[in-house]
């Protein structure tokens, strides 16, 4: 099997590439940096520039499925110009890939795309499953809606489409968890708001494994890529402090303070969604790190 990956050199993509190669799956990847193009056994890079609609169509040769991870990092201050980049980077990447596949003979059967849990409303009293039709009314939810629409177009090419709505990714080498850890390590950690807002999370090993499982089992439509056991912000903060052997002595940080510091991006810290992964587990996916404690033990060891 040969898989084409966009966003292969990012946090999730790097983990996923290793897993695919370990399982004997050849990888083609697209990169906007020519310096990152490598040609190794079973690992070949190809240049693209979605902003200009440029893509090396040789990337499609022999490819059976696509994993689509490309998109600007949302963990940067949301200026008007950067908000446009967050949205456009996802839509233009999908459009460039769609055009290349449409115009070139290929044998691609499936695309598995990243998506976000931000589409779900902030309401921890509801357990959100994939068939939920309610959508949160904010910038990031709008991005997810348009992102998924751009991926759904691949069905017009008789390609199976699967979207993994991903929660907060816990990883050793970057991502949101490492940002949460920094103030705790310095002894100035605190919960946000009342601390009751639910955090739907996933260990990066499980996320990479879910992409592979989705490919090998021909998943279609939407799946929530989150642990079966979400936790509150307070539970997570206390667990992190305990693992790091640091005290928590500061009062909770009010929402208004974080809004002043981060602007609109403060929404990431106050997301309050309880999301179900039952569809994935019913389909046979088994989490290695389903619960918070072993996940943190692995990442912080």
Buried (B, 14 or more C-beta within 10 A) or exposed (E): BBBBBBBBBBBBBBBBBEBBBEEEBBBBBBBBEEEEBEEEEEBBBBBBBBEEEEBBBEBBBEBBBBBBBBBBEBEEEBEEEBBEBBBBBBBBBBBBBBEBBEEBEBEBBBBBBBBBBBBBBBBBEBBBBBEBEEBBEBBBBBBBBBBBEBBBBBEEEEBBBBBBBBBBBBBBEBBBBBEBBEBBEEEEBBBBBEBEBBBBBBBBBBBBBBBBBBBEEEBBEBBBBBBBBBBBBBBBBBBBBEBBEBEBEEEBBEBEEBBEEBEBBBBBBBBBBBBBBEBBEEEEBEBEBBEBEEBBEBBBE
